[in-house]
Structures are given as C-alpha cells and as structure tokens.
Amino acid sequence: MAYLAPDAVIDLVCFTLEAATALVERLCGEIGHLLHRGTGELRVAGPLSV
C-alpha cells in the first residue's frame, strides 16, 4: 500500500494490537495521516510518527 504514496490511509481491518503496530511501523514516514477504526472507536493520528 505504501508504494501508492497515499496522503492518508483509512484502516478498517486491524483487529489486533500486533496488526495495528505492523501497519503503523510500515507506514511511518510514508503517509501523512492514518485513520484507524478499532472496535467501535475512530482514532485519527497525523502527522504519523513513532
């Protein structure tokens, strides 16, 4: 997904901490914003940094 160079990514499918962590680590520095919908909550992070 990072090769597409998106301005933002909306995640609707990470259901575990491990999956969410892997997504953030992979996209850090590659995208501007990450919207993550967990189990009933919407969380907005940006700019993305770890």
CYANA upper distance limits for C-alpha pairs under 8 A (distance plus 0.5 A):
  1 MET  CA      5 ALA  CA      8.16
  2 ALA  CA      6 PRO  CA      7.52
  2 ALA  CA     26 ARG  CA      8.40
  2 ALA  CA     27 LEU  CA      6.89
  2 ALA  CA     30 GLU  CA      6.88
  2 ALA  CA     31 ILE  CA      8.04
  5 ALA  CA     30 GLU  CA      7.29
  5 ALA  CA     31 ILE  CA      7.20
  6 PRO  CA     31 ILE  CA      6.51
  6 PRO  CA     32 GLY  CA      8.37
  7 ASP  CA     31 ILE  CA      5.96
  7 ASP  CA     32 GLY  CA      5.75
  7 ASP  CA     33 HIS  CA      7.11
  8 ALA  CA     31 ILE  CA      6.47
  8 ALA  CA     32 GLY  CA      6.20
  8 ALA  CA     33 HIS  CA      5.09
  8 ALA  CA     34 LEU  CA      6.20
  8 ALA  CA     35 LEU  CA      8.08
  9 VAL  CA     31 ILE  CA      8.03
  9 VAL  CA     33 HIS  CA      6.96
  9 VAL  CA     34 LEU  CA      5.48
  9 VAL  CA     35 LEU  CA      6.68
 10 ILE  CA     34 LEU  CA      6.53
 10 ILE  CA     35 LEU  CA      5.15
 10 ILE  CA     36 HIS  CA      6.53
 10 ILE  CA     37 ARG  CA      8.33
 11 ASP  CA     34 LEU  CA      7.94
 11 ASP  CA     35 LEU  CA      6.54
 11 ASP  CA     36 HIS  CA      5.30
 11 ASP  CA     37 ARG  CA      6.66
 12 LEU  CA     36 HIS  CA      7.00
 12 LEU  CA     37 ARG  CA      5.87
 12 LEU  CA     38 GLY  CA      7.70
 13 VAL  CA     37 ARG  CA      8.39
 14 CYS  CA     19 ALA  CA      6.02
 14 CYS  CA     20 ALA  CA      6.00
 14 CYS  CA     38 GLY  CA      7.56
 15 PHE  CA     19 ALA  CA      7.40
 15 PHE  CA     20 ALA  CA      7.93
 15 PHE  CA     38 GLY  CA      7.10
 15 PHE  CA     39 THR  CA      7.91
 16 THR  CA     20 ALA  CA      6.83
 17 LEU  CA     21 THR  CA      6.45
 18 GLU  CA     22 ALA  CA      6.65
 19 ALA  CA     23 LEU  CA      6.76
 20 ALA  CA     24 VAL  CA      6.74
 21 THR  CA     25 GLU  CA      6.56
 22 ALA  CA     26 ARG  CA      6.57
 23 LEU  CA     27 LEU  CA      6.65
 24 VAL  CA     28 CYS  CA      6.28
 25 GLU  CA     50 VAL  CA      8.05
 27 LEU  CA     31 ILE  CA      6.67
 28 CYS  CA     48 LEU  CA      6.35
 28 CYS  CA     49 SER  CA      6.28
 28 CYS  CA     50 VAL  CA      7.39
 29 GLY  CA     48 LEU  CA      7.29
 29 GLY  CA     49 SER  CA      7.29
 31 ILE  CA     48 LEU  CA      7.62
 32 GLY  CA     46 GLY  CA      6.72
 32 GLY  CA     47 PRO  CA      5.72
 32 GLY  CA     48 LEU  CA      6.63
 33 HIS  CA     44 VAL  CA      8.11
 33 HIS  CA     45 ALA  CA      6.52
 33 HIS  CA     46 GLY  CA      5.00
 33 HIS  CA     47 PRO  CA      5.98
 33 HIS  CA     48 LEU  CA      6.46
 34 LEU  CA     44 VAL  CA      6.79
 34 LEU  CA     45 ALA  CA      5.97
 34 LEU  CA     46 GLY  CA      6.86
 34 LEU  CA     48 LEU  CA      7.44
 35 LEU  CA     42 LEU  CA      7.69
 35 LEU  CA     43 ARG  CA      6.41
 35 LEU  CA     44 VAL  CA      5.18
 35 LEU  CA     45 ALA  CA      6.82
 36 HIS  CA     42 LEU  CA      6.51
 36 HIS  CA     43 ARG  CA      5.76
 36 HIS  CA     44 VAL  CA      6.92
 37 ARG  CA     41 GLU  CA      6.17
 37 ARG  CA     42 LEU  CA      4.96
 37 ARG  CA     43 ARG  CA      6.62
 38 GLY  CA     42 LEU  CA      7.02
 38 GLY  CA     43 ARG  CA      8.25
